[in-house]
């Protein structure tokens, strides 16, 4: 149903307005009454009207003057006006038609004629409204289609530009999008380091050409691209440009404040003659291309840096390999003459007369041969380790014997410099899994280094202890100390502190390098600390230990009771949810327990050999090896198995609890479990165990 339209009736007489209202009511439209020209103008400014019935003879502003004012306003310039008058002379009629009047009706009016004429203009107004609506819809549809096409094109452009970080490919795709759809010609220059990649495209379909330089193009174009400024200008025909290109538009491609490329578009007519939508498309495409080219430029630089880095690494590897080969060759060549020198010294011992001078000379030769042999051994060890040719004969090794062997090796140098050596070992033997000879070499090298860099009569403290499944061997000296600048590099090959001119300490600076490499081969680590020059130093070697063997049954029972009195236990938490594991661990640590966390079954089995947990809190739903299997394997450890197994699971049915019990769990907690309940279970078991131990003691 059509909406009502507005009809304006202007007359100063109320009875005439009433008459018009009665006559026009049958049309069913919205009648607006005005009693003067001024009222009529106000109504016209407020709304639109299909037709105006205007009385010619009115006080103040008559109908002719009102019509003149109506025609002066753009909004009402074309609104139809029907004059109503009691008489009309030719002059007045001519003036009215000149003002755009569509008809004159003499008063009194004939209702049928008035309604018919007004109805025509009502229908005409409605037709115009419908036509305008259709035109708007068509314009909106066209705009929507254009927007969709533009969006699809830009989306396609984004995909194409982002499909490759290769600058050449990106430039080709960008130019193919521009030509011939948006321009007849395109010239693109992308900056890379101190150079530029230049490419052009022309024709339909676009033909690409890679250029070496901008040389040969018209001077205004070269200057605009070099200055990277946005500009438009007409250009004369040139052999470097396609025939028909008369205008150029230069656009810089910026990423932030950085200009990454410069684009020149060639047109047959001025760019201003192109549509605003096309220009907006070009601007948006340029913006996206700038980001793509910046990424491409960074990738291009990265590839170049990677190539340079790879080349440098290859040179370093070659130099390192040659160095290793030289060390190996040097060590072997130096070793060859040592044997005959040592043999000759021994022959001198056997056959030379008992002359004090000869005896002194022989002892000098033997000492220096031994020293030189040690230097050669160090060089060989470095060479073998760096080339991966060293192999360890690992077996259970008692740490005390390693320390004893190391002290014997370094004893001559320690005694020669009159150092005081104190050795502190735990009462219970500590066992590690390693190569006895190499571990002895590790400790011996540290002792030799300590003896060299400690003044005569210095103090050297050697100690070993087991701590949380690891053995820590410490060597503390009150020697010359280590400068803070040298401290991070003490384990690097051929690194030494400042040496005096007489080089009284000797050595090649490879001993600590051998120490670090051998310790790493034993899955351990070595640390060094020093407060500076003259303040001594501390070396620590940390290795995983197998176990700490009790000295006797009575001692073991005493230690166990001491552990119970302290309240804490070694607790292993196994859960693939790191947050869940850590939250339980934090709580249990607050309760005084020593806690380790792992995320899967194999890790749990492995750490149990070193950590020896007394309590294991195990998640059932572990990846790979589930919690039931973890419990069974932990139970197979015999005397070293956790005494208390606690299951954590999301399943709490009766059959789930039975299965936990069959696997050896003592408690079954359903997630989310209250950590206080877990602590209560540990405390209850601890109390029961303490009671049993006290009963056995009695």
C-alpha positions in Angstrom: 0.0 0.0 0.0 1.4 3.4 -1.0 2.1 5.9 1.7 0.0 9.1 1.9 1.5 12.1 0.2 1.3 15.7 1.3 -0.9 18.3 -0.4 -0.5 21.9 0.7 -3.6 24.2 0.6 -2.8 28.0 1.1 -5.7 30.4 1.6 -6.4 33.2 4.0 -10.1 32.4 4.3 -11.1 29.6 6.7 -14.3 28.7 4.8 -12.4 28.2 1.6 -9.8 26.0 3.3 -12.7 24.0 4.7 -14.2 23.6 1.3 -10.9 22.4 -0.1 -10.6 19.9 2.7 -14.1 18.5 2.0 -13.4 18.2 -1.7 -10.0 16.6 -1.4 -10.7 14.2 1.4 -11.8 11.5 -1.1 -8.2 11.3 -2.3 -7.2 9.9 1.0 -4.0 12.0 1.2 -2.5 14.1 3.9 -3.9 17.7 3.6 -1.8 20.5 5.1 -3.6 23.9 5.6 -1.7 27.2 5.6 -3.5 30.6 6.1 -0.7 32.8 4.6 2.3 32.8 2.4 4.6 32.8 5.4 3.0 29.7 6.9 3.2 28.0 3.5 6.9 28.7 3.3 7.5 27.2 6.8 5.6 24.1 5.9 7.6 23.7 2.6 10.8 23.9 4.5 9.6 21.2 6.9 8.3 18.5 4.4 7.9 17.6 0.8 4.6 18.2 -1.1 3.1 16.5 -4.2 1.2 19.7 -5.2 0.5 23.2 -3.9 -3.0 24.8 -4.1 -2.2 28.5 -3.8 -4.7 31.4 -3.5 -3.6 34.3 -5.6 -5.3 37.1 -3.5 -4.0 37.1 0.1 -3.0 39.9 2.4 0.7 40.6 3.2 2.2 38.2 0.7 -0.1 37.4 -2.2 0.0 34.1 -4.1 2.3 35.4 -6.9 4.9 36.7 -4.4 4.7 33.4 -2.5 5.3 31.5 -5.7 8.4 33.6 -6.4 9.8 32.7 -3.0 9.0 29.0 -3.4 10.8 28.9 -6.7 13.9 30.5 -5.2 14.5 27.5 -2.9 16.2 24.5 -4.4 14.1 22.1 -2.4 10.8 23.5 -3.7 11.9 24.8 -7.1 10.0 22.1 -9.0 7.0 21.5 -6.8 3.8 21.8 -8.9 1.7 25.0 -8.1 -2.0 25.3 -9.0 -3.3 28.9 -8.6 -6.8 29.4 -7.3 -8.4 32.8 -8.0 -11.8 34.4 -8.3 -10.7 36.2 -11.5 -7.6 36.1 -13.7 -6.5 38.6 -16.3 -4.0 37.8 -19.0 -1.1 39.6 -17.3 -1.6 37.8 -14.0 -2.0 34.5 -15.7 1.2 35.0 -17.8 3.1 36.0 -14.7 1.9 32.9 -12.9 2.8 30.5 -15.7 6.2 32.3 -15.8 6.7 31.3 -12.2 6.1 27.6 -13.0 2.4 27.4 -12.3 0.9 24.2 -13.8 -2.7 25.4 -13.9 -5.2 28.1 -12.9 -8.6 27.2 -11.3 -11.3 29.8 -11.0 -13.3 30.1 -7.8 -15.8 28.8 -7.0 -14.1 25.5 -7.9 -15.9 22.5 -9.4 -15.1 19.6 -7.0 -14.6 16.9 -9.7 -12.3 19.0 -11.7 -10.2 20.0 -8.7 -10.0 16.4 -7.5 -9.0 15.2 -10.9 -6.2 17.7 -11.4 -4.8 17.2 -7.9 -5.0 13.4 -8.3 -2.9 13.6 -11.5 -0.1 15.4 -9.6 -0.4 13.0 -6.6 0.1 10.0 -9.0 2.9 11.8 -10.8 4.6 12.5 -7.4 4.3 8.8 -6.5 5.7 7.8 -9.8 8.7 10.1 -9.3 9.2 8.7 -5.8 9.1 5.1 -7.2 11.6 6.1 -9.9 13.9 7.7 -7.4 13.7 4.7 -5.2 14.5 2.4 -8.1 17.4 4.6 -9.1 18.7 4.6 -5.5 18.4 0.8 -5.4 20.2 0.5 -8.7 22.9 2.8 -7.5 23.3 0.9 -4.2 23.3 -2.4 -6.1 26.0 -1.1 -8.4 28.0 0.3 -5.5 27.6 -3.0 -3.6 28.7 -5.0 -6.7 31.7 -2.6 -7.1 32.5 -2.8 -3.4 32.3 -6.6 -3.6 34.4 -6.7 -6.7 37.0 -4.4 -5.1 37.0 -6.4 -1.9 37.4 -9.7 -3.8 40.2 -8.1 -5.9 42.0 -6.8 -2.8 41.5 -10.1 -1.0 43.0 -11.9 -4.1 45.8 -9.3 -4.1 46.6 -10.0 -0.4 46.8 -13.7 -1.0 49.0 -13.3 -4.1 51.3 -10.8 -2.5 51.5 -12.9 0.7 52.0 -16.2 -1.1 55.7 -15.8 -1.5 58.4 -13.9 0.3 60.5 -13.9 -2.8 60.8 -10.3 -4.0 60.9 -11.1 -7.7 57.7 -13.2 -7.5 56.0 -10.5 -5.5 56.9 -7.8 -8.0 55.7 -9.8 -10.9 52.3 -10.6 -9.3 51.9 -6.9 -8.2 52.5 -5.6 -11.7 50.2 -8.2 -13.3 47.4 -6.9 -11.0 48.0 -3.4 -12.2 48.3 -3.9 -15.9 46.1 -3.7 -17.9 43.2 -3.5 -15.4 44.2 -0.3 -13.6 46.8 1.2 -15.9 48.4 0.9 -19.4 51.9 0.7 -18.0 53.6 0.1 -14.7 57.2 0.6 -13.5 58.3 -0.7 -10.1 61.6 -0.1 -8.2 62.1 -2.0 -4.9 65.0 -0.9 -2.6 67.3 -3.7 -1.2 70.3 -2.6 0.8 72.3 -0.2 -1.5 70.8 -1.5 -4.7 67.3 -1.7 -6.3 65.3 -4.3 -8.2 63.5 -2.7 -11.2 60.7 -4.3 -13.2 58.2 -3.0 -15.8 54.9 -4.3 -17.2 53.0 -3.2 -20.3 50.4 -4.5 -22.9 47.3 -6.7 -22.7 48.1 -9.2 -21.4 50.8 -7.6 -19.4 54.4 -8.4 -20.5 57.0 -8.3 -17.8 60.6 -7.0 -18.2 63.4 -7.0 -15.7 65.5 -3.9 -15.9 69.0 -3.1 -14.7 68.4 0.6 -14.0 66.1 3.5 -14.6 68.6 5.0 -17.1 67.0 5.8 -20.4 63.6 6.9 -19.0 62.5 10.5 -19.3 64.3 12.8 -16.9 61.1 13.9 -15.0 60.2 10.2 -14.4 63.7 9.3 -13.2 63.8 12.3 -10.9 60.3 11.6 -9.4 61.2 8.0 -8.7 64.5 8.8 -7.2 62.9 11.4 -4.9 60.1 8.9 -4.1 57.5 11.6 -4.0 53.8 11.3 -5.0 53.1 13.3 -8.1 51.3 13.3 -11.5 52.5 14.8 -14.7 52.2 14.7 -18.5 55.0 13.2 -20.4 56.2 13.3 -23.9 56.4 10.2 -26.1 59.6 8.3 -25.3 61.2 5.1 -26.7 61.5 3.7 -23.2 57.7 4.0 -22.7 54.9 2.3 -24.6 53.2 4.2 -27.4 50.1 6.0 -26.2 51.3 6.6 -22.6 50.9 10.4 -22.0 50.5 10.7 -18.3 52.5 9.3 -15.3 51.5 8.9 -11.7 54.3 8.2 -9.2 53.4 6.7 -5.9 55.9 5.8 -3.1 55.2 2.5 -1.2 55.8 3.1 2.5 56.0 0.8 5.5 55.7 3.1 8.4 58.1 5.9 7.6 60.3 3.8 5.5 60.0 3.9 1.7 60.4 0.3 0.5 59.5 0.8 -3.2 58.4 3.4 -5.8 55.7 2.7 -8.4 55.0 4.7 -11.6 51.7 4.1 -13.4 51.3 5.1 -17.1 48.0 6.3 -18.6 46.7 7.3 -21.9 44.7 10.1 -20.2 45.2 12.1 -17.1 44.8 10.0 -13.9 42.3 12.5 -12.6 39.9 11.3 -15.3 39.8 7.9 -13.8 37.0 7.0 -11.3 37.5 7.6 -7.6 36.9 3.9 -7.0 39.8 2.9 -9.2 42.1 5.4 -7.5 41.0 4.1 -4.1 41.7 0.5 -5.3 45.2 1.6 -6.4 45.9 3.3 -3.1 44.7 0.2 -1.1 46.7 -2.1 -3.4 49.8 0.0 -3.0 49.4 0.0 0.8 49.2 -3.8 0.9 52.0 -4.2 -1.5 54.2 -2.0 0.7 53.8 -4.5 3.6 54.4 -7.4 1.3 57.6 -5.9 -0.1 58.8 -4.9 3.3 58.4 -8.5 4.4 60.1 -9.6 1.2 62.9 -7.2 1.7 63.5 -8.5 5.2 63.4 -12.0 3.9 65.9 -11.1 1.2 68.2 -9.6 3.8 67.7 -12.6 6.0 68.6 -15.0 3.2 71.7 -12.9 2.4 72.7 -12.8 6.1 72.1 -16.6 6.4 74.2 -17.2 3.3 77.0 -15.0 4.8 76.6 -16.7 8.2 76.7 -20.1 6.6 79.8 -19.2 4.7 81.4 -17.9 7.8 80.4 -21.0 9.7 81.9 -23.2 7.0 85.1 -21.2 7.2 85.1 -21.6 11.0 84.4 -25.3 10.8 87.2 -25.7 8.2 89.6 -23.7 10.5 88.4 -25.8 13.5 88.9 -29.0 11.6 92.3 -28.0 10.5 93.2 -26.9 14.0 92.0 -30.3 15.4 94.0 -32.1 12.7 97.0 -30.0 13.5 96.7 -30.8 17.2 96.3 -34.5 16.5 99.4 -34.4 14.2 101.4 -32.3 16.6 100.6 -34.6 19.6 101.6 -37.7 17.7 104.7 -36.1 16.3 105.7 -34.8 19.8 105.0 -38.2 21.3 107.4 -40.0 18.9 110.7 -38.6 20.4 109.5 -38.9 24.0 109.9 -42.7 24.2 113.6 -42.8 23.1 114.4 -39.8 25.5 112.9 -41.7 28.4 114.6 -44.9 27.4 117.9 -43.1 27.2 117.4 -41.7 30.7 116.7 -45.2 32.0 119.9 -46.5 30.3 121.8 -43.8 32.0 120.4 -44.9 35.3 121.6 -48.4 34.7 125.1 -48.0 33.2 126.4 -44.5 34.2 128.7 -44.3 37.2 127.4 -43.0 40.5 128.2 -39.4 39.7 126.0 -36.8 41.4 126.1 -34.5 38.3 125.0 -37.3 36.0 122.2 -38.3 38.5 121.0 -34.8 38.6 121.0 -34.5 34.8 119.1 -37.8 34.5 116.4 -36.7 37.0 116.0 -33.4 35.1 115.4 -35.3 31.9 112.9 -37.6 33.5 110.9 -34.8 35.1 110.7 -32.8 31.9 109.8 -35.9 29.8 107.0 -36.6 32.2 105.8 -33.0 32.0 106.0 -33.0 28.2 104.1 -36.3 28.1 101.3 -34.8 30.1 101.1 -31.8 27.8 100.9 -34.2 24.8 98.2 -36.2 26.5 96.2 -33.1 27.1 96.5 -32.1 23.4 95.5 -35.6 22.3 92.5 -35.6 24.6 91.3 -32.2 23.3 91.7 -33.4 19.7 89.8 -36.7 20.4 87.0 -35.0 22.3 86.4 -32.3 19.7 86.4 -34.9 16.9 84.1 -37.2 18.9 86.6 -40.0 18.8 86.8 -40.5 22.6 84.9 -43.4 24.1 84.1 -44.0 27.7 84.2 -47.4 29.5 81.4 -46.8 31.9 80.8 -48.9 34.9 79.9 -48.5 38.6 82.7 -46.5 40.1 83.3 -45.7 43.8 84.0 -42.0 44.1 86.5 -42.4 47.0 88.8 -44.4 44.8 88.6 -41.7 42.1 89.6 -39.1 44.6 92.4 -41.2 45.9 93.8 -41.8 42.4 93.5 -38.1 41.5 95.3 -37.0 44.7 98.2 -39.4 43.9 98.4 -38.0 40.4 98.7 -34.4 41.7 100.7 -35.2 44.8 104.1 -34.4 43.3 103.1 -30.9 42.3 101.3 -30.2 45.5 104.3 -31.3 47.6 106.7 -29.4 45.4 104.8 -26.1 46.2 104.4 -27.1 49.8 100.6 -26.8 49.7 98.3 -28.0 52.5 95.8 -30.4 51.0 92.7 -31.5 53.0 90.3 -34.2 51.7 86.8 -34.6 53.1 84.7 -37.6 51.9 81.3 -38.9 53.3 81.3 -41.9 55.6 79.1 -43.8 53.2 80.6 -44.8 49.8 79.2 -42.9 46.8 78.9 -44.6 43.5 78.7 -43.1 40.0 78.3 -44.6 36.6 81.4 -43.6 34.6 84.9 -44.2 33.3 87.3 -44.5 36.3 90.3 -43.3 34.3 88.5 -40.3 32.9 86.9 -39.3 36.1 90.3 -39.5 37.8 91.7 -37.3 35.0 88.9 -34.7 35.7 89.6 -34.4 39.4 93.4 -34.6 38.8 93.3 -31.8 36.2 91.4 -29.5 38.6 93.9 -30.3 41.5 96.9 -29.7 39.2 95.3 -26.4 38.1 94.7 -25.4 41.7 98.3 -26.2 42.6 99.7 -24.2 39.7 97.8 -21.1 40.5 98.2 -21.1 44.2 101.2 -19.5 45.8 103.7 -21.6 47.8 102.3 -22.9 51.1 98.7 -22.4 49.9 95.6 -24.3 51.1 93.6 -26.7 48.9 90.3 -28.2 50.1 88.9 -31.3 48.3 85.5 -32.5 49.3 82.7 -34.7 48.0 79.1 -35.2 49.0 75.8 -36.7 47.7 73.0 -34.2 47.3 69.5 -35.0 45.8 70.6 -37.8 43.6 73.8 -36.0 42.5 77.4 -36.1 43.6 79.2 -32.8 44.1 83.0 -32.8 44.0 84.4 -29.4 45.2 88.0 -28.0 45.1 88.5 -24.8 47.0 91.8 -22.9 46.9 93.1 -19.7 48.4 95.1 -19.0 45.2 95.4 -16.0 42.9 91.7 -16.1 42.0 90.1 -15.4 38.6 89.4 -12.0 37.0 85.6 -11.5 36.4 86.3 -10.9 32.7 88.1 -14.2 32.4 85.6 -16.2 34.5 83.0 -17.0 31.7 85.9 -18.3 29.5 88.0 -20.4 31.8 86.8 -23.7 30.1 87.5 -22.5 26.6 90.5 -24.0 24.7 93.9 -22.3 25.3 92.4 -19.8 27.8 94.7 -18.7 30.6 94.9 -15.9 33.0 97.7 -13.2 32.9 101.1 -14.9 32.9 104.3 -13.6 34.2 107.3 -13.4 31.8 108.9 -16.5 33.3 105.6 -18.5 32.7 106.2 -20.2 36.0 102.8 -21.9 36.0 103.4 -23.6 32.6 100.7 -25.4 30.7 98.8 -24.9 27.4 95.4 -23.8 28.8 93.7 -27.1 27.7 93.3 -28.9 31.1 90.0 -27.2 32.1 88.7 -27.7 28.5 89.3 -31.4 28.9 87.6 -31.3 32.3 84.4 -29.7 30.9 84.2 -32.0 27.9 84.7 -35.2 30.0 82.2 -34.1 32.6 79.6 -33.4 29.8 80.2 -36.9 28.4 79.2 -38.2 31.9 76.0 -36.2 31.7 77.3 -33.8 34.4 78.3 -30.2 34.6 81.2 -28.2 36.0 81.1 -24.8 37.7 83.6 -22.2 38.8 83.3 -19.3 41.2 85.7 -16.6 42.2 85.3 -13.2 43.9 88.2 -11.8 41.9 92.0 -11.5 41.7 93.6 -12.6 45.0 90.4 -14.0 46.5 90.8 -17.7 45.6 88.4 -19.8 43.6 86.0 -22.8 43.9 85.5 -25.5 41.3 82.5 -27.9 41.5 81.9 -31.0 39.4 78.3 -32.3 39.6 77.6 -35.8 38.3 74.5 -38.1 38.6 75.1 -40.8 41.2 73.7 -44.3 41.3 73.1 -44.5 45.0 74.5 -43.8 48.4 75.5 -47.1 49.9 74.9 -47.3 53.7 77.9 -48.1 55.8 76.1 -50.5 58.1 72.6 -51.7 59.1 72.7 -49.8 62.4 73.7 -46.6 60.7 70.9 -47.0 58.1 68.3 -47.5 60.8 69.6 -44.4 62.6 69.5 -42.3 59.4 65.9 -43.6 58.7 64.7 -42.6 62.2 66.5 -39.2 61.8 64.6 -38.7 58.5 61.3 -39.5 60.2 62.0 -37.0 62.9 62.5 -34.3 60.4 59.0 -34.8 59.0 59.8 -34.5 55.3 59.9 -37.2 52.7 61.2 -37.6 49.1 58.1 -37.3 47.0 57.9 -37.9 43.2 55.0 -36.3 41.4 54.2 -37.8 38.0 51.6 -35.9 35.9 51.6 -34.8 32.2 49.7 -31.6 33.3 52.6 -29.4 34.3 50.4 -27.0 36.2 48.8 -29.8 38.2 52.1 -31.4 39.0 53.7 -28.1 40.1 50.7 -27.1 42.2 50.8 -30.4 44.2 54.6 -30.1 44.4 54.5 -26.5 45.8 52.0 -27.6 48.5 54.0 -30.6 49.5 57.2 -28.5 49.7 55.4 -26.2 52.0 54.7 -29.2 54.2 58.4 -29.9 54.4 58.8 -32.6 51.7 61.5 -32.8 49.0 59.6 -33.0 45.7 60.5 -33.8 42.2 58.1 -33.5 39.2 58.2 -35.3 35.9 55.7 -35.5 33.0 55.7 -39.1 31.8 56.3 -42.7 32.8 59.8 -43.2 31.4 61.1 -40.1 33.1 59.6 -41.3 36.4 61.4 -44.7 36.1 64.6 -43.0 35.2 64.6 -40.4 38.0 63.5 -43.0 40.6 66.9 -44.7 40.2 68.7 -41.5 41.3 66.1 -39.7 43.5 64.9 -42.8 45.3 61.5 -41.4 46.2 59.8 -42.6 49.4 56.4 -41.5 48.1 55.1 -41.5 44.5 52.0 -39.5 43.5 51.1 -40.8 40.0 48.6 -39.6 37.4 46.8 -42.7 35.9 46.2 -41.1 32.5 49.8 -40.6 31.4 50.7 -40.6 27.7 52.5 -43.7 26.5 53.2 -45.6 29.7 50.1 -45.2 31.9 50.1 -44.8 35.7 49.3 -48.5 36.4 52.4 -49.6 34.5 54.5 -46.9 36.2 53.4 -48.3 39.6 54.2 -51.9 38.6 57.7 -50.9 37.5 58.4 -48.8 40.6 57.3 -51.8 42.7 59.8 -53.9 40.9 62.6 -51.9 42.5 62.5 -54.0 45.6 64.0 -52.3 48.6 64.5 -49.1 46.6 60.8 -48.9 45.6 58.6 -46.1 47.0 57.0 -47.2 50.2 53.8 -45.3 49.5 52.0 -45.1 46.1 49.2 -42.6 45.6 47.0 -42.7 42.4 45.5 -39.5 40.9 42.8 -40.0 38.3 39.7 -38.6 36.8 38.0 -42.0 37.2 36.4 -42.9 40.5 34.3 -46.0 39.9 34.6 -49.2 41.9 36.4 -51.0 39.2 38.9 -48.1 38.8 39.8 -48.3 42.5 40.2 -52.1 42.2 42.5 -51.7 39.3 44.6 -49.2 41.2 44.8 -51.6 44.1 45.9 -54.4 41.8 48.7 -52.2 40.4 50.0 -51.6 43.9 48.6 -48.2 44.8 47.8 -47.6 48.5 45.5 -44.6 47.9 43.2 -43.6 45.0 42.3 -39.9 44.7 39.8 -38.6 42.1 40.7 -35.3 40.5 40.5 -32.6 41.5 42.0 -34.0 44.7 42.4 -31.9 47.8 46.2 -31.7 48.4 45.5 -31.7 52.1 44.1 -35.2 51.7 47.3 -36.3 49.9 49.3 -34.8 52.7 47.1 -36.6 55.3 47.8 -39.9 53.5 51.5 -39.3 53.6 51.4 -38.2 57.2 49.3 -41.3 58.2 51.8 -43.6 56.4 54.7 -41.8 58.1 53.2 -42.2 61.5 52.6 -45.9 60.9 56.2 -46.4 59.6 57.6 -44.6 62.6 55.7 -46.8 65.0 57.0 -49.9 63.2 60.6 -48.7 63.3 60.4 -47.8 67.0 58.9 -51.2 67.7 61.7 -52.9 65.8 64.3 -50.8 67.7 62.8 -52.1 71.0 
